[in-house]
Amino acid sequence: MNWLALTLLGFVLGLWAQQRARHALVNPTLIATVLVAAALLLSGTPYAVYKAQTQSLSLLLSPAVVALAVPLYRQRRLLARQWPALVIGGVTGTFTAMALDVLLPRWLHLGRDAQRALMSAPATSGVAVVLADYTHAPPALAATLAVLSGLIGAVVLPPFLTLIGVRHPLARGVALGSVAHGIGTARAREEGERQGVASSIGMGLGALAVTLAVAVLSR
């Protein structure tokens, strides 16, 4: 089976479903993840085989993150005026998410590997994999939980923010970026450029805050 083609097909189907449904729960990344995971389980294909076939797609992740600098430059004047609120919101959101990811697994009596992996879940998956060397968590589990955290945040957070009356584009964006990192940023971009810019800042601050927290805790 061509896993690269199946992954792209799953995402395209997700985009089509999102355009038809226009609902926050219909997320292209979530739909593609469910389809690919189901195919891997049904076929009994090891993750190593899937990773090898989709390596070219994974290499596009870094350029995609760097491309987020373009809308940041376009909105530089707005960011120069609002940077204190963005920094406070991004750091606060990340530390809140990290505290929940540390405390809830202990209350639920999850295994030590899960507890350690969840410490870096508020950061994007690339950062979570690197931090796994310091949290002593399995890298694959750390990356998986980071992606899962982003998916849940991107699906649940937008309607929740609307429910509690948060409508300012910068507030919505920084909340999505700091809690749901890359996937949340993609979701924020769908709402508008300002939301996407604020989410990019939230994602960057989130990665920095998680790295600093892990550095302190690992000592």
Order of alpha helices (4+ residues) and beta strands (2+ residues): alpha-alpha-alpha-alpha-alpha-alpha-alpha-alpha-alpha-alpha-alpha-alpha
